[in-house]
Amino acid sequence: MDTRGYFWRFDAQNLTANTTYQLLLHAGPIPLCSSWPLKTFPDPNADVDHLRIVIFTGSGGHRKKGIFK
């Protein structure tokens, strides 16, 4: 999302509702980190008891690159 390529946004399409997927970031063929699980929302017509949402907006930037100090 930025001109230096440090921040990303994902637009994953055609995912199945209430399904866990593994997100893995790559720089070419090399993984940048370990994968982590992400689960899609329940189907809009599903009868659910609760919904838990976690939002992580960042941890302060990349120290080596000097984006945030």
VOPAGU-2260 file (C-alpha; in pm, 1 decimal, decimal comma):
REM VOPAGU-2260
SITE   aa  ch    i         X         Y         Z
SITE  MET   A    0       0,0       0,0       0,0
SITE  ASP   A    1     296,0     233,9      37,6
SITE  THR   A    2     559,8     335,5    -216,1
SITE  ARG   A    3     839,4     150,4     -31,4
SITE  GLY   A    4     657,4    -184,3     -17,3
SITE  TYR   A    5     657,1    -218,1     363,2
SITE  PHE   A    6     279,5    -233,8     416,6
SITE  TRP   A    7      32,2    -466,3     249,7
SITE  ARG   A    8    -339,8    -507,8     201,2
SITE  PHE   A    9    -502,7    -830,5      90,3
SITE  ASP   A   10    -811,9    -876,1    -124,0
SITE  ALA   A   11    -876,0   -1249,8    -123,5
SITE  GLN   A   12   -1173,0   -1348,7    -335,8
SITE  ASN   A   13   -1388,2   -1662,2    -366,9
SITE  LEU   A   14   -1323,6   -1781,8     -11,2
SITE  THR   A   15   -1567,6   -2016,0     161,7
SITE  ALA   A   16   -1756,9   -1888,4     467,2
SITE  ASN   A   17   -1657,2   -2021,8     811,9
SITE  THR   A   18   -1334,9   -2176,7     678,4
SITE  THR   A   19    -978,8   -2151,9     811,8
SITE  TYR   A   20    -706,3   -2062,5     562,7
SITE  GLN   A   21    -328,5   -2028,9     609,5
SITE  LEU   A   22    -174,4   -1691,6     518,5
SITE  LEU   A   23     190,5   -1705,4     414,5
SITE  LEU   A   24     384,9   -1404,9     284,2
SITE  HIS   A   25     652,5   -1465,0      20,0
SITE  ALA   A   26     928,8   -1257,1    -134,6
SITE  GLY   A   27     954,3   -1450,9    -458,7
SITE  PRO   A   28    1001,7   -1817,9    -366,1
SITE  ILE   A   29    1121,3   -1741,9     -11,0
SITE  PRO   A   30     869,1   -1722,8     278,2
SITE  LEU   A   31     907,2   -1402,7     483,1
SITE  CYS   A   32     777,2   -1564,4     802,7
SITE  SER   A   33     578,4   -1859,1     930,2
SITE  SER   A   34     219,6   -1889,6     814,0
SITE  TRP   A   35     -71,4   -1805,2    1039,8
SITE  PRO   A   36    -435,8   -1911,7    1033,1
SITE  LEU   A   37    -716,2   -1678,0     928,4
SITE  LYS   A   38   -1081,9   -1775,2     942,5
SITE  THR   A   39   -1353,8   -1626,4     722,1
SITE  PHE   A   40   -1677,6   -1483,6     861,7
SITE  PRO   A   41   -1977,7   -1712,0     905,5
SITE  ASP   A   42   -2226,8   -1728,6     621,3
SITE  PRO   A   43   -2456,4   -1421,4     632,3
SITE  ASN   A   44   -2757,7   -1653,4     676,5
SITE  ALA   A   45   -2598,3   -1863,5     953,2
SITE  ASP   A   46   -2745,3   -1867,8    1303,3
SITE  VAL   A   47   -2441,3   -1795,9    1523,3
SITE  ASP   A   48   -2418,0   -1751,4    1900,9
SITE  HIS   A   49   -2123,3   -1511,1    1895,8
SITE  LEU   A   50   -1859,6   -1355,7    1673,0
SITE  ARG   A   51   -1507,1   -1262,8    1782,1
SITE  ILE   A   52   -1302,1   -1020,3    1573,9
SITE  VAL   A   53    -935,6    -937,7    1628,1
SITE  ILE   A   54    -790,8    -630,9    1455,5
SITE  PHE   A   55    -416,3    -565,6    1449,3
SITE  THR   A   56    -313,9    -236,7    1292,0
SITE  GLY   A   57      63,2    -252,3    1342,0
SITE  SER   A   58     334,9    -267,8    1600,3
SITE  GLY   A   59     519,3      55,9    1534,9
SITE  GLY   A   60     699,5       2,5    1207,3
SITE  HIS   A   61    1025,0    -150,4    1094,8
SITE  ARG   A   62    1318,4     -29,3    1310,0
SITE  LYS   A   63    1593,1    -125,3    1065,3
SITE  LYS   A   64    1433,0      60,6     779,3
SITE  GLY   A   65    1371,4     372,3     988,4
SITE  ILE   A   66    1004,0     405,8     905,4
SITE  PHE   A   67     904,7     464,4    1266,3
SITE  LYS   A   68    1136,6     528,0    1557,6
